[in-house]
């Protein structure tokens, strides 16, 4: 907690920020794993499997867009 507060003060005092992407990258990896699992699942599920695949792909696109936004606006 103290380290986080100190890092926040350093960022605030320098006027620049560096985007930490670790959490977003782990989320993207988890979504990719879920997508692979769904593709390996038996076919059909009343259309729910296909809808889940589409939603995961949408979520992956959003996470990647967030990563890209942070990189463009706050640095890598």
VEXSETI-729986 format. One line per field, with one value per residue: x, y, z of N, C-alpha, C in turn; residue in one letter. Coordinates in Angstrom, 2 decimals. Each point is the difference from the previous one (the first is absolute). Example, Ala and Ser with C-alpha at 12.3 -4.5 7.8 and 13.67 -1.06 7.14 Angstrom:
<rs>
n_c1 [13.19_-0.35]
n_c2 [-5.69_1.05]
n_c3 [7.80_-0.72]
ca_c1 [-0.89_0.82]
ca_c2 [1.19_1.19]
ca_c3 [0.00_0.06]
c_c1 [0.90_-0.77]
c_c2 [1.20_1.09]
c_c3 [0.00_0.73]
rest [A_S]
</rs>
This chain:
<rs>
n_c1 [0.82_1.03_0.44_-1.26_-0.13_1.17_-0.37_-1.15_0.70_0.80_-1.02_-0.66_1.13_0.14_-1.30_0.65_-0.56_0.28_-0.60_-0.48_0.46_0.66_-0.85_0.11_1.30_-0.07_-0.81_0.79_1.00_-0.67_-0.31_1.26_0.34_-0.88_0.49_1.22_-0.29_-0.60_1.06_0.57_-0.91_-0.82_-0.42_-0.47_-0.83_-0.82_1.15_0.05_0.51_-0.72_-1.02_0.39_0.22_-1.12_-0.55_0.64_-0.29_-1.21_0.01_0.53_-0.88_-0.90_0.47_0.13_-1.21_-0.28_0.64_-0.57_-1.16_0.24_0.40_-1.05_-0.73_0.52_0.31_1.01]
n_c2 [-1.19_0.01_-1.10_-0.39_0.42_-0.55_-1.07_0.12_0.23_-1.00_-0.74_0.32_-0.21_-1.05_-0.17_-1.14_-0.87_-1.14_-0.46_-0.54_-0.86_-0.35_0.74_0.95_-0.18_-0.10_1.05_0.55_-0.40_0.42_1.08_0.04_-0.31_0.89_0.77_-0.39_0.14_1.13_0.26_-0.46_0.80_-0.94_-0.31_1.15_0.69_-0.22_0.11_-0.49_-1.13_0.09_0.29_-0.99_-0.72_0.45_-0.23_-1.15_-0.21_0.42_-0.77_-0.93_0.35_0.02_-1.14_-0.49_0.49_-0.51_-1.10_0.02_0.30_-0.86_-0.86_0.40_-0.06_-1.13_-0.48_-0.76]
n_c3 [0.00_0.82_-0.61_0.00_1.24_0.26_-0.69_0.61_1.09_-0.35_-0.40_1.09_0.63_-0.81_0.16_0.11_-0.82_0.52_-1.09_1.07_-0.87_1.07_0.66_-0.91_0.00_1.32_0.00_-0.90_0.73_1.05_-0.68_-0.40_1.24_0.41_-0.96_0.30_1.28_-0.35_-0.74_1.09_0.49_0.41_-1.21_-0.40_0.42_-1.02_-0.64_1.22_-0.48_-1.10_0.79_0.80_-1.10_-0.51_1.18_0.05_-1.28_0.30_1.08_-0.77_-0.92_0.98_0.50_-1.23_-0.22_1.19_-0.35_-1.20_0.58_0.98_-0.95_-0.72_1.09_0.45_-1.15_-0.32]
ca_c1 [-0.82_0.89_0.68_-0.95_-0.16_1.24_0.05_-0.98_0.57_1.04_-0.68_-0.65_0.98_0.74_-0.94_-0.11_-0.43_0.33_-1.11_0.33_-0.88_0.01_-1.35_-0.71_0.60_-0.46_-1.42_-0.03_0.43_-1.10_-1.06_0.48_-0.14_-1.44_-0.41_0.50_-0.84_-1.30_0.15_0.15_-1.24_-0.88_-0.74_-1.31_-0.44_-1.16_0.48_0.71_1.44_0.35_-0.16_1.11_1.20_-0.09_0.19_1.40_0.75_-0.29_0.74_1.42_0.19_-0.07_1.20_1.10_-0.19_0.44_1.46_0.49_-0.27_0.94_1.33_0.05_-0.19_0.79_1.27_-0.04]
ca_c2 [1.19_1.15_0.06_0.52_1.43_0.67_0.02_0.99_1.32_0.22_0.28_1.31_1.07_0.15_0.39_-1.02_-1.30_-1.16_-0.94_-1.37_-0.84_-1.38_-0.51_-0.10_-1.11_-1.25_-0.14_-0.42_-1.40_-0.81_-0.04_-0.88_-1.37_-0.32_-0.18_-1.33_-1.00_-0.03_-0.63_-1.44_-0.54_-0.65_0.98_0.52_0.13_0.84_1.29_0.72_-0.11_0.96_1.35_0.20_0.22_1.36_0.96_-0.05_0.70_1.42_0.41_0.04_1.23_1.14_0.00_0.43_1.43_0.67_-0.07_0.93_1.36_0.34_0.12_1.24_1.18_0.01_-0.70_-1.46]
ca_c3 [0.00_0.07_-1.29_-0.97_0.27_-0.40_-1.46_-0.44_0.23_-0.99_-1.27_0.11_0.08_-1.25_-1.04_-1.03_0.51_-0.82_0.10_0.39_-0.81_0.48_0.28_-1.27_-0.76_0.62_-0.35_-1.39_0.00_0.56_-1.02_-1.06_0.51_0.00_-1.38_-0.40_0.68_-0.64_-1.32_0.23_0.60_-0.97_-0.80_0.35_1.40_-0.19_-0.48_1.06_-0.23_-1.04_0.56_0.94_-0.82_-0.54_1.09_0.41_-1.03_0.21_1.20_-0.36_-0.77_0.92_0.83_-0.85_-0.24_1.23_0.02_-1.02_0.45_1.07_-0.59_-0.77_0.82_1.23_-0.24_0.19]
c_c1 [0.87_0.72_-0.89_-0.20_1.23_0.11_-0.98_0.54_1.08_-0.63_-0.63_1.02_0.76_-0.89_-0.11_-0.39_0.45_-1.11_0.52_-1.01_-0.14_-1.39_-0.79_0.53_-0.41_-1.46_-0.13_0.40_-1.09_-1.14_0.41_-0.13_-1.46_-0.49_0.44_-0.87_-1.37_0.07_0.15_-1.25_-0.85_-0.90_-1.38_-0.21_-1.22_0.38_0.82_1.52_0.45_-0.09_1.13_1.30_0.01_0.24_1.45_0.86_-0.21_0.78_1.49_0.31_0.00_1.23_1.19_-0.10_0.43_1.51_0.58_-0.20_1.00_1.40_0.13_-0.03_0.92_1.37_-0.13_0.19]
c_c2 [1.25_0.17_0.58_1.50_0.77_0.09_1.03_1.41_0.33_0.35_1.38_1.13_0.20_0.42_-1.00_-1.31_-1.08_-1.01_-1.38_-0.91_-1.43_-0.57_-0.18_-1.17_-1.34_-0.25_-0.49_-1.48_-0.93_-0.13_-0.92_-1.46_-0.43_-0.25_-1.37_-1.09_-0.10_-0.66_-1.52_-0.65_-0.64_1.04_0.31_0.03_0.88_1.40_0.77_-0.06_1.04_1.43_0.31_0.26_1.42_1.05_0.03_0.72_1.51_0.52_0.08_1.27_1.23_0.08_0.48_1.49_0.81_0.01_1.02_1.45_0.43_0.21_1.32_1.24_0.09_-0.65_-1.47_-0.39]
c_c3 [0.00_-1.33_-1.08_0.18_-0.43_-1.51_-0.55_0.18_-1.02_-1.34_0.05_-0.02_-1.30_-1.15_-1.12_0.65_-0.98_0.22_0.35_-0.68_0.52_0.24_-1.29_-0.83_0.59_-0.32_-1.43_-0.13_0.52_-1.00_-1.15_0.42_0.01_-1.41_-0.52_0.63_-0.65_-1.37_0.14_0.59_-1.10_-0.66_0.57_1.52_-0.05_-0.47_1.02_-0.16_-1.03_0.49_0.98_-0.75_-0.53_1.08_0.48_-1.04_0.11_1.20_-0.29_-0.80_0.90_0.89_-0.82_-0.30_1.22_0.12_-0.98_0.43_1.05_-0.56_-0.76_0.89_1.21_-0.17_0.30_1.43]
rest [X_X_X_X_X_X_X_X_X_X_X_X_X_X_X_X_X_X_X_X_X_X_X_X_X_X_X_X_X_X_X_X_X_X_X_X_X_X_X_X_X_X_X_X_X_X_X_X_X_X_X_X_X_X_X_X_X_X_X_X_X_X_X_X_X_X_X_X_X_X_X_X_X_X_X_X]
</rs>
